[in-house]
C-alpha cells in the first residue's frame, strides 16, 4: 500500500505487478486495466521473466516513487 493509503500494489503468480484504488477497487495498472496511472506505466504493465521479489512505495517531493526488484535488477518509477 502506498503511504497515503490510496493504492494497493501486488504481484501475481503470473509475475505481473498490478495496482488498485482503495477508494473504489478499480484496477489501475496491469494488462487488464482500463485506466493506467502515472506518466509511463510501461514497467507496471509488463510480465517479468524472473518474477518480482520486493516492492517499496515511497512518497517524496517528486510524487509517488515505486521501487521494485526483478531478478538481479532494481527498478524505480514515478507513478503519480
N, C-alpha and C positions, 0 to 999 in steps of 0.2 A: 504494500500500500504506500502511496506517496505521502510525504509529510503533512499535507493539508487534508488527507483522508478523502480526496475526491475521486481517486482512481485506484484500482487494484490490478496488479500485474501477475501473470502466472505463465509458466512454461509447461506445455503439454507433453505427453509421451511422443507426440509427433514431432517434437523438437522445434516448435514454433512458439514465440512469445506473443501473448495476447493481453489486451487491456480492456477493462470495463469501467463504466461510470458507476460509482457507488450510489449516486442520486437516482438514476433511472434504470440501471442494469444493462444499458446499451453497450454492445461490443464496439470498441473504439479503434482497435487495431488487430490485425491478424488477417489471414487470407479471406475470411468470410465477411469482414467488416464492411459496412456500407459507409461509415464515417471513419476517416483516418485523422488522428490527432497529430499535431506538430507540423513543422515545415517540410520535413523529409523523413517519413516513417518507413523508408526502404528497409532498414535493418530490422525494424519491428515486424515486418511482413514476410521475412524470409525463413526458410527451413534450414536450420543449422545441421550440418552433416554430423558433427560430433556431439551435439546437444549443448544446452546451456546449463552451466553448473552454478552460477551465482548471479543474483540481481540486486542492485542497490539503487535507490532513487534518492537524490539529494536536491534540495531547493536552495538556490543561491540568487545573486543579483541578476543573472542571465536567464533565470527561469528554472524549469524542472530539468535536472540532468539525470539521464538514465544510463547507468553503468551496468555492464554485464560481461561475463566471460563465457566463451565457447571454445572448447578445445584448449589451445595454448594462447589464444588471442583475447585481448581485453578491448571492449568497445565502449564508446561514450557517445551519447546523442542528446542534444537539447530537444525536448519534446513539447514544451509549452513555454 
